[in-house]
């Protein structure tokens, strides 16, 4: 029996990996799996060697403070993979963790094929990483077409498959009135999936909602949360005493909520693709500690944080970063959209044009699953 080890480092990678593996399980049900993953891979019946939260670290200073723990986890994970002895190590995103594990596995067992999904953003910073990565990664699956030139320049085996989040998935019928009791227009809020993001951004978002409640009386704010972060959010929101907020952590319900939303306020990340795919107007927010920001400012060579803005080479989705990520600025920007339908229409039109360049003729998950099948010799 062929074997695949799936390696992720955070919830978004777990979600992407599960989309691909669910297709592979249909095409070839007799493959054995083991993973380091979260709720999504678990829902496919795949056991994880440890809790995903143990490796989900954020930012340069946190990495520095947890260097010993990270190194230990890399070694432990690599040893578990070598013990499983898979035909393929399928690593997904989180390059600072997953690629270090892949390098260690490949150096100990060169016959294990290494396939990585979601290329490191070498077009943002540290382009020199390509030379190192090609020594231990056999094939890279790319989300975006413009990435190919960076890898082909170094003769790295790569393939543009597109982004699974842009697929139109079959949806369960859900009666939202059973989930959301209040009969109000919904504004979706995405405070992040990591501990540090939730703790830093949620207080800002709650103060923004207080400002909104002074001006508007007919909105319900739905926080989209991972199951792991739900208790953190409940504690922070409970202290605010705001009564027009709900928290949703069920993945099946989240997309239905987003579709019914009139606006979204989201932390920077891949979630912006899902928001734009649903033609929901939005703004992007993000804030990191000052030391991390200084490091990023020195190293990063692009103007924007959001992938749609990067691809468009212009600000089509407004970004409020660092000092601009404050309740008043968020309130001012969201209000300007809610009171100007033409502004909303223009953003949706522009995001649609960019998303078209991200799409492939075949489904990204099918292409990624087929790539794994070929590597297994099917």
BADO-638222 format. One line per 2 residues: number of its first residue (from 1); their letters; for each residue x, y, z of C-alpha. Coordinates in Angstrom, 1 decimal. Layout:
<recs>
NUM	A	X Y Z; ...
</recs>
This chain:
<recs>
1	XX	0.0 0.0 0.0; 1.3 3.5 -1.0
3	XX	1.7 5.9 1.9; 1.6 9.7 2.1
5	XX	2.5 11.9 5.1; 0.7 15.3 5.1
7	XX	2.6 18.0 6.9; 0.9 21.4 7.8
9	XX	1.8 24.1 10.2; -1.4 26.1 10.8
11	XX	-5.2 25.9 10.2; -5.2 27.5 6.7
13	XX	-2.7 24.8 5.5; -4.8 22.1 7.2
15	XX	-7.8 23.4 5.2; -5.9 23.4 1.9
17	XX	-4.4 20.0 2.4; -7.8 18.5 3.3
19	XX	-9.3 19.8 0.1; -6.7 18.0 -2.0
21	XX	-6.6 14.8 0.0; -10.4 14.5 0.0
23	XX	-10.1 14.3 -3.9; -7.3 11.8 -3.7
25	XX	-9.2 9.6 -1.4; -12.0 9.4 -4.0
27	XX	-9.7 8.6 -6.8; -7.5 6.1 -4.9
29	XX	-9.1 4.9 -1.7; -6.2 2.4 -0.9
31	XX	-3.6 5.0 0.2; -2.4 5.0 3.8
33	XX	-2.1 8.4 5.5; -0.6 10.0 8.5
35	XX	-0.4 13.7 9.2; 0.6 16.6 11.3
37	XX	-2.7 18.5 10.9; -5.8 20.0 12.4
39	XX	-9.6 19.6 12.4; -10.0 19.4 8.6
41	XX	-7.6 16.5 8.1; -9.0 14.8 11.2
43	XX	-12.5 15.0 9.6; -11.2 12.8 6.8
45	XX	-10.2 10.2 9.3; -6.5 10.9 9.2
47	XX	-4.6 10.7 12.5; -2.2 13.5 13.5
49	XX	1.0 12.8 15.3; 0.6 15.9 17.5
51	XX	-1.6 18.9 18.1; -1.3 21.5 15.3
53	XX	-1.3 24.4 17.8; 2.0 23.2 19.1
55	XX	3.7 24.4 15.9; 1.6 27.4 15.0
57	XX	4.0 30.2 15.9; 3.8 33.8 14.5
59	XX	6.4 36.5 13.9; 10.1 36.8 14.2
61	XX	10.2 37.6 17.9; 8.0 34.7 18.8
63	XX	10.1 32.4 16.7; 13.2 33.7 18.5
65	XX	11.6 33.2 21.9; 10.6 29.6 21.0
67	XX	13.6 28.6 19.1; 14.5 25.6 21.2
69	XX	10.9 24.3 21.2; 10.6 24.8 17.4
71	XX	13.9 22.9 16.8; 12.7 20.1 19.0
73	XX	9.4 19.9 17.2; 11.1 19.9 13.8
75	XX	13.3 16.9 14.9; 10.4 15.1 16.5
77	XX	8.2 15.5 13.4; 11.0 14.5 11.0
79	XX	11.7 11.3 13.1; 7.9 10.4 13.1
81	XX	7.8 10.9 9.3; 10.9 8.7 8.8
83	XX	9.4 6.1 11.1; 6.2 6.1 8.9
85	XX	8.5 5.9 5.8; 6.0 7.4 3.3
87	XX	6.3 7.3 -0.5; 5.5 11.0 -0.5
89	XX	5.9 13.8 2.1; 3.2 16.3 1.1
91	XX	4.0 19.6 2.9; 1.5 22.5 2.7
93	XX	2.3 26.1 3.4; 4.1 27.3 6.7
95	XX	7.5 27.1 5.0; 9.5 28.2 8.1
97	XX	8.3 24.9 9.7; 7.3 22.5 7.0
99	XX	10.3 23.1 4.7; 12.8 22.7 7.6
101	XX	11.1 19.3 8.4; 11.2 18.4 4.7
103	XX	14.9 19.2 4.5; 15.7 17.0 7.4
105	XX	13.6 14.1 6.1; 15.2 14.3 2.6
107	XX	18.7 14.3 4.0; 18.0 11.1 6.0
109	XX	15.8 9.4 3.4; 16.4 10.7 -0.2
111	XX	14.0 8.2 -1.7; 11.0 9.9 -0.1
113	XX	9.5 12.2 -2.7; 8.9 15.7 -1.4
115	XX	6.1 17.7 -2.8; 5.3 21.2 -1.4
117	XX	2.0 23.0 -1.9; 1.9 26.8 -1.6
119	XX	5.3 28.1 -2.5; 7.2 30.3 -0.1
121	XX	6.6 33.9 -1.1; 10.0 34.5 -2.6
123	XX	8.6 37.3 -4.6; 8.0 39.2 -1.3
125	XX	11.5 38.6 0.2; 14.5 36.2 0.4
127	XX	14.4 35.2 -3.3; 17.7 33.4 -2.6
129	XX	15.8 30.7 -0.8; 15.0 29.1 -4.1
131	XX	18.6 27.8 -4.5; 18.4 26.1 -1.1
133	XX	14.9 24.7 -1.5; 15.5 23.0 -4.8
135	XX	18.1 20.7 -3.1; 15.4 18.9 -1.0
137	XX	12.0 19.6 -2.7; 11.2 17.5 -5.7
139	XX	8.2 19.4 -6.9; 6.3 22.6 -6.0
141	XX	2.6 23.2 -6.6; 1.9 26.9 -7.2
143	XX	-1.2 28.9 -6.3; -0.5 31.8 -8.6
145	XX	0.8 31.8 -12.2; 3.1 34.8 -11.7
147	XX	5.2 32.7 -9.3; 6.4 30.3 -12.0
149	XX	9.2 32.6 -13.2; 11.0 32.6 -9.8
151	XX	11.2 28.8 -9.7; 11.8 28.1 -13.4
153	XX	14.7 30.5 -13.3; 16.5 27.9 -11.1
155	XX	15.1 24.9 -13.0; 12.9 23.8 -10.1
157	XX	10.1 21.3 -11.0; 6.9 23.3 -10.5
159	XX	3.3 23.4 -11.6; 0.6 26.1 -11.5
161	XX	-2.5 24.5 -10.1; -4.5 27.5 -8.8
163	XX	-6.0 28.2 -5.5; -8.5 25.6 -4.0
165	XX	-10.3 28.4 -2.1; -11.6 29.7 -5.5
167	XX	-13.4 26.4 -6.3; -17.1 26.3 -6.2
169	XX	-17.8 23.6 -3.7; -21.0 21.7 -3.2
171	XX	-22.9 23.4 -0.3; -25.1 21.9 2.4
173	XX	-28.5 23.5 2.8; -28.5 25.4 6.0
175	XX	-31.3 27.5 7.5; -29.4 30.5 8.9
177	XX	-32.3 31.6 11.0; -31.6 28.6 13.2
179	XX	-28.0 29.7 13.6; -28.4 33.5 13.6
181	XX	-31.5 34.5 15.6; -31.2 38.3 15.1
183	XX	-32.9 39.6 11.9; -30.1 42.1 11.0
185	XX	-27.8 42.8 8.1; -24.5 40.8 8.6
187	XX	-21.0 42.2 8.7; -18.5 39.3 8.7
189	XX	-15.4 39.8 10.9; -12.2 37.7 10.5
191	XX	-9.8 38.3 13.4; -7.3 35.5 12.4
193	XX	-6.6 31.9 13.4; -3.5 32.5 15.5
195	XX	-3.4 33.3 19.2; -1.4 36.5 18.7
197	XX	-3.6 37.7 15.9; -6.8 37.2 17.9
199	XX	-5.5 38.8 21.0; -4.1 41.9 19.1
201	XX	-6.9 42.5 16.6; -10.1 41.6 18.6
203	XX	-9.9 44.5 21.1; -9.5 46.9 18.1
205	XX	-12.4 45.3 16.3; -14.6 45.5 19.4
207	XX	-13.9 49.2 19.7; -14.7 49.6 16.0
209	XX	-18.1 47.9 16.5; -18.9 50.2 19.4
211	XX	-18.3 53.2 17.1; -20.5 51.5 14.4
213	XX	-23.3 50.9 17.0; -23.4 54.7 17.8
215	XX	-24.2 55.4 14.1; -25.9 52.3 12.8
217	XX	-28.5 50.2 14.6; -29.3 47.4 12.1
219	XX	-26.1 45.4 11.9; -25.1 42.0 13.3
221	XX	-21.3 41.4 13.5; -20.3 37.7 13.0
223	XX	-16.8 36.7 14.1; -15.5 33.8 12.0
225	XX	-13.4 31.7 14.3; -11.4 28.4 14.4
227	XX	-12.6 25.9 17.0; -9.2 26.4 18.8
229	XX	-9.7 30.2 19.1; -13.4 30.2 20.0
231	XX	-12.9 30.3 23.8; -10.4 33.2 23.4
233	XX	-12.9 35.1 21.4; -15.8 34.4 23.8
235	XX	-13.7 35.7 26.7; -12.8 38.9 24.9
237	XX	-16.2 39.6 23.5; -17.9 38.7 26.8
239	XX	-15.9 41.5 28.5; -17.1 44.0 25.9
241	XX	-20.8 43.7 26.7; -21.7 44.2 23.1
243	XX	-24.9 42.3 22.3; -25.0 42.3 18.5
245	XX	-22.1 39.9 18.0; -22.1 36.2 17.2
247	XX	-19.2 33.8 16.9; -19.2 31.0 14.2
249	XX	-16.6 28.2 14.3; -18.5 25.6 12.2
251	XX	-16.8 25.4 8.8; -20.0 24.4 7.0
253	XX	-21.8 27.4 8.3; -19.1 30.0 7.8
255	XX	-19.4 30.2 4.0; -23.2 30.6 4.2
257	XX	-22.7 33.5 6.7; -20.2 35.1 4.4
259	XX	-22.5 34.8 1.4; -25.3 36.6 3.3
261	XX	-22.9 39.4 4.5; -23.1 42.9 3.2
263	XX	-19.4 43.6 4.1; -16.3 42.0 5.6
265	XX	-13.5 43.3 7.8; -10.6 40.8 7.6
267	XX	-7.1 40.3 8.8; -4.6 40.0 5.9
269	XX	-4.3 36.5 4.5; -5.9 33.9 2.2
271	XX	-9.3 34.5 3.6; -9.5 37.6 1.3
273	XX	-9.8 35.2 -1.6; -12.8 33.6 -0.1
275	XX	-14.4 37.0 0.6; -13.7 38.3 -2.9
277	XX	-14.9 35.0 -4.5; -18.3 35.6 -2.8
279	XX	-18.3 39.2 -4.2; -18.4 40.7 -0.7
281	XX	-16.9 44.2 -0.4; -14.1 44.3 2.3
283	XX	-11.2 46.0 3.9; -8.0 44.4 5.2
285	XX	-6.5 45.1 8.6; -3.3 43.9 10.3
287	XX	-1.1 44.8 13.2; 2.1 43.3 14.5
289	XX	4.5 44.3 17.3; 6.9 47.1 16.5
291	XX	10.0 45.0 16.3; 8.4 42.6 13.8
293	XX	7.2 45.5 11.7; 10.7 47.0 11.5
295	XX	12.2 43.7 10.4; 9.4 43.3 7.8
297	XX	9.8 46.9 6.5; 13.6 46.3 6.0
299	XX	13.2 42.9 4.2; 10.0 43.0 2.3
301	XX	10.2 44.4 -1.3; 6.4 44.7 -2.2
303	XX	4.0 47.6 -1.6; 0.9 45.7 -0.4
305	XX	-0.1 43.0 2.1; -3.0 41.6 0.2
307	XX	-2.5 39.1 -2.6; -5.2 40.7 -4.8
309	XX	-3.5 44.1 -4.5; -0.1 42.6 -5.2
311	XX	-1.3 40.8 -8.3; -3.2 44.0 -9.5
313	XX	-0.2 46.2 -8.6; -2.6 48.7 -7.1
315	XX	-4.8 49.1 -4.0; -8.1 47.6 -5.0
317	XX	-8.9 46.4 -1.4; -8.0 49.0 1.2
319	XX	-5.4 48.0 3.7; -5.2 49.5 7.2
321	XX	-1.8 48.3 8.7; 0.0 49.1 11.9
323	XX	-0.8 52.6 13.3; -3.7 52.9 10.7
325	XX	-5.2 49.7 12.1; -7.2 51.4 14.8
327	XX	-11.0 51.6 15.6; -11.5 55.1 14.2
329	XX	-9.8 54.4 10.8; -11.6 51.2 10.4
331	XX	-15.0 52.8 11.2; -14.3 55.7 8.8
333	XX	-13.4 53.4 6.0; -16.2 50.9 6.5
335	XX	-18.7 53.8 6.7; -17.4 55.2 3.5
337	XX	-18.2 52.0 1.7; -21.6 51.4 3.3
339	XX	-22.7 54.9 2.2; -21.4 54.7 -1.4
341	XX	-22.8 51.8 -3.5; -20.5 52.8 -6.4
343	XX	-17.4 52.3 -4.3; -18.6 48.8 -3.5
345	XX	-19.4 48.1 -7.1; -16.0 49.2 -8.3
347	XX	-14.2 47.1 -5.8; -16.1 43.9 -6.7
349	XX	-15.5 44.5 -10.4; -11.8 45.0 -9.9
351	XX	-11.4 41.9 -7.6; -13.3 39.8 -10.2
353	XX	-10.7 40.7 -12.9; -7.8 39.7 -10.6
355	XX	-9.5 36.5 -9.5; -9.8 35.5 -13.2
357	XX	-6.0 35.4 -13.5; -5.8 33.0 -10.5
359	XX	-8.2 30.4 -12.0; -7.3 27.3 -14.0
361	XX	-9.3 25.3 -16.5; -9.4 22.3 -14.2
363	XX	-10.1 22.4 -10.5; -7.0 23.2 -8.4
365	XX	-7.7 20.3 -6.0; -8.0 17.8 -9.0
367	XX	-4.7 19.1 -10.4; -2.9 18.8 -7.1
369	XX	-4.4 15.4 -6.4; -3.3 14.2 -9.9
371	XX	0.2 15.5 -9.2; 0.4 13.3 -6.1
373	XX	-1.0 10.3 -8.0; 1.6 10.7 -10.7
375	XX	4.4 10.8 -8.1; 2.9 7.5 -6.7
377	XX	3.1 6.0 -10.1; -0.7 5.8 -10.7
</recs>
